[in-house]
Amino acid sequence: MTQQPVRDFDFHGEALDNIFETYRDLRSECPVGWSDRYGGFWFFTKHEDIFNAEQDWQTYSVTPSMLLPDLGNVEPMIPIDVDPPEHTHYRRILLPLFTPSAVDELTPFVVQTARELADEALKQDVVDVSHTYARPLPMIVFSSLIGYPPEDWHLFDQWIDRIFARAEDAEDATRASQEVHAYLEALVERRRNEPEIDDITGRLLKAEINGRPITHDELMSYQYLLFIAGLETTAWTIRAGLWHLARNTADQQRLRENPDLIPAAVEEFLRTLAPVQGMARTALKDVEVRGCPIKKGDRVVLAFGSGNRDEDAYEDSDQIVIDREQNRHFAFGVGVHRCLGSNLGRREVVVALREFLARTPLFEAVDPTEQWHGVGPLHIRFVREA
């Protein structure tokens, strides 16, 4: 058993500016290590170790939270913070709404929304494509799916910013979380009188777990998770794809000429520029990984972003290869906790990039300091023909 290797490892905020170099160093020098941040946690950076932990929920539990730090929620978020067998029952409630056929039915609305937003962005020569396109698209689409008033997406946008800034301002993030809960409470109460509407909120109101009605607390937990998971991650991925294409116009032009490559390119953006760089687990028993003594109760971060760039798992692992064929990544997780909305998320990003490229001329980056990560501003300039 080796001595506990300690590194000041973080995977949030400004740490993401140079995270890929950090990952390379850790995979080489400290594939499993300990960080004192957020109360202390172990981290796994190799693809093999992350995959094995993802499959082993009997050793690595998602409770009390998959997120580190959490988002101010007092109770676990259903279903991601619950292990089997309860997890299976919770997940089954909404699974029919996220099947490929269900996503196919929603796709025309996604296409229509993308086209309207792209046309609006095109009215300017220089545009913040994050705030005019990448962010509103998933918010408008998901609002329709879950039953939020679509005109409220600007509120959602502000709440998401504040909640995900928890590492910088925990008190304001908590206030934003409370405001979201109050909004969702009011929505649910209003929807109790509209049983004929078959959206996510309506389905949750009618849901049963092992023959009993879902409780109010369970319902609100599910609603809060869907709010968080359905908005920020998809917006991040759309923005990251546009960020890359604005800085790599050869790739941009290739996708314009070969739109059939866009799904493969989206998988590559998900692998290399993923919105979820790490998820937390809690050890349910003592275990040793690469000689490191992980004790029962220790927190463990599975650094998905590092596993996605592991040179032992991918050829040219740090390169964005838009037609990469073999590309099984961790962007949606693997195993029992794989993202419930992965079919919808993929479809939204593919449609977003396809419609934007189809309706706009060549575009290029304006501000070289704007980073790949997050959902902050992303300014591009359209290169119009004289």
Residue pairs with C-beta under 8 A, 6 or more apart in sequence:
1 288
1 291
1 292
1 293
2 290
2 291
2 292
4 33
4 34
4 292
4 293
5 30
5 32
5 33
5 34
5 292
6 33
6 34
6 35
6 36
7 26
7 30
7 33
7 34
7 35
7 43
8 35
8 36
8 37
9 22
9 26
9 33
9 35
9 37
9 43
10 35
10 37
11 19
11 277
11 278
11 301
11 303
11 305
12 167
13 167
13 168
15 22
16 277
16 371
16 372
16 373
16 374
17 371
17 373
19 277
19 305
19 373
20 305
20 309
20 318
23 45
23 303
23 305
23 306
23 309
24 309
24 318
26 33
26 43
26 45
26 303
26 306
27 45
27 46
27 306
27 310
27 311
30 45
31 44
31 45
31 46
31 49
31 290
32 42
32 43
32 44
32 45
32 46
32 49
32 289
32 290
32 291
32 292
33 42
33 43
33 45
33 292
34 40
34 41
34 42
34 43
34 292
35 41
35 43
35 301
38 68
38 69
38 299
39 299
40 298
40 299
41 68
41 280
41 298
41 299
41 300
41 301
42 283
42 289
42 292
42 294
42 298
42 299
42 300
42 301
43 278
43 300
43 301
43 302
43 303
44 50
44 53
44 289
44 300
44 301
44 302
44 303
44 307
45 303
45 306
45 307
45 310
46 306
46 307
46 310
46 312
47 307
47 308
47 310
47 312
47 313
48 310
48 312
48 313
49 289
49 290
49 307
50 302
50 303
50 304
50 306
50 307
50 330
51 307
51 330
51 334
53 59
53 60
53 281
53 300
53 302
54 60
54 302
54 330
54 333
54 334
54 335
54 337
55 334
55 335
57 83
57 84
57 335
57 336
57 337
58 284
59 283
59 284
59 285
59 287
60 281
60 282
60 283
60 284
60 300
60 302
61 83
61 281
61 282
61 283
61 284
62 76
62 80
62 81
62 82
62 83
62 87
62 280
62 281
62 282
62 337
63 76
63 81
63 82
63 83
63 282
64 70
64 76
64 81
64 282
65 73
65 76
65 77
65 81
65 280
66 77
66 80
66 81
66 279
66 280
66 281
66 337
67 279
67 280
68 278
68 280
68 299
68 301
69 166
69 167
69 170
71 163
71 164
71 166
71 173
71 177
71 228
72 163
72 166
72 170
72 173
72 174
72 177
72 178
73 177
73 221
73 224
75 217
75 221
76 82
76 221
77 221
77 222
77 224
77 225
77 228
78 90
78 218
78 221
78 222
78 225
79 86
79 87
79 90
79 91
79 222
79 225
79 340
80 225
80 229
80 337
82 90
83 336
84 336
87 336
87 337
88 336
89 209
89 210
90 209
90 218
90 222
91 340
93 203
93 204
93 207
93 209
93 214
93 222
94 200
94 203
94 204
94 222
94 340
95 340
96 102
97 145
97 200
97 203
98 340
98 341
98 342
98 343
98 344
99 343
100 343
102 343
103 343
103 344
103 347
106 141
106 144
106 145
106 344
106 347
107 347
107 351
109 141
109 144
110 137
110 141
110 347
110 348
110 351
111 351
111 355
113 137
113 140
113 141
114 137
114 351
114 352
114 355
114 356
115 355
115 359
117 132
117 133
117 136
117 137
118 133
118 355
118 356
118 359
118 360
119 359
120 132
121 127
121 129
121 132
121 133
121 356
121 360
122 359
122 360
122 382
124 382
125 381
125 382
125 384
126 366
126 379
126 380
126 381
126 382
127 379
127 380
127 382
128 377
128 378
128 379
129 239
129 242
129 363
129 378
129 379
129 380
130 235
130 239
130 242
130 375
130 376
130 377
130 378
131 377
133 238
133 242
133 352
133 356
134 235
134 236
134 238
134 239
134 242
134 352
134 375
134 378
135 157
135 235
135 239
135 375
136 153
136 157
137 234
137 235
137 238
137 348
137 352
138 230
138 231
138 234
138 235
138 238
138 348
139 153
139 156
139 157
139 231
139 235
140 150
140 153
141 348
142 148
142 226
142 230
142 231
142 234
143 149
143 150
143 152
143 153
143 156
144 150
144 199
145 199
145 200
145 230
145 344
146 199
146 200
146 201
146 223
146 226
146 227
146 230
147 187
147 191
147 197
147 199
147 200
147 201
147 202
148 156
148 187
155 183
156 227
156 231
158 176
159 176
159 179
159 180
159 227
160 228
160 231
160 232
160 375
161 375
162 169
162 172
162 173
162 175
162 176
163 173
163 176
163 177
163 180
163 228
164 173
164 232
165 172
165 173
166 173
166 174
177 224
180 224
180 227
181 220
181 224
184 220
184 223
184 224
184 227
185 220
187 201
187 223
188 201
188 205
188 219
188 220
188 223
191 197
191 201
191 202
191 205
192 205
194 202
195 202
195 205
195 206
200 226
201 223
204 214
204 219
204 222
204 223
205 219
207 213
207 214
207 219
208 214
209 218
214 222
229 339
229 341
230 341
232 275
232 375
233 275
233 276
233 345
234 275
234 345
234 348
234 349
235 375
236 275
236 373
236 374
236 375
237 266
237 269
237 270
237 273
237 274
237 275
237 331
237 345
237 349
238 348
238 349
238 352
238 353
239 374
239 375
239 378
240 269
240 273
240 275
240 372
240 373
241 265
241 266
241 269
241 273
241 349
241 352
241 353
242 353
242 356
242 378
242 380
243 273
243 365
243 370
243 372
243 378
244 251
244 269
244 273
244 320
244 372
245 251
245 252
245 255
245 353
245 357
245 363
246 252
246 363
246 364
246 365
246 378
246 380
247 364
247 365
248 320
249 362
249 364
251 265
251 320
251 322
252 357
252 362
252 363
253 362
254 261
254 322
255 261
255 262
255 265
255 322
255 353
255 357
256 357
256 358
256 362
259 354
259 357
259 358
261 322
261 323
262 350
262 353
262 354
262 357
263 346
263 350
264 322
264 323
264 324
264 325
264 327
265 322
265 323
265 353
266 346
266 349
266 350
266 353
267 324
267 327
267 329
268 320
268 321
268 322
268 324
268 327
269 320
269 349
270 329
270 331
270 332
270 346
270 349
271 308
271 309
271 314
271 324
271 327
271 329
271 331
272 308
272 309
272 318
272 320
273 320
273 372
273 373
274 304
274 305
274 308
274 329
274 330
274 331
275 331
276 304
276 305
276 331
276 333
277 303
277 304
277 305
278 301
278 302
278 303
278 304
278 305
279 301
279 302
279 304
279 333
280 299
280 300
280 301
280 302
281 299
281 300
281 301
281 302
282 297
282 298
282 299
282 300
283 294
283 295
283 296
283 297
283 298
283 299
283 300
284 296
285 296
286 293
286 294
286 295
286 296
287 294
288 294
294 300
302 330
304 330
304 331
304 333
307 313
307 330
308 314
308 329
308 330
308 331
309 317
309 318
310 317
311 317
311 318
314 326
314 327
332 338
332 339
332 342
332 345
333 339
339 345
360 382
361 382
361 383
361 384
361 385
362 382
362 383
363 380
363 381
363 382
363 383
364 380
364 381
364 383
365 379
365 380
365 381
366 379
366 380
366 381
367 377
367 379
370 376
370 377
370 378
370 379
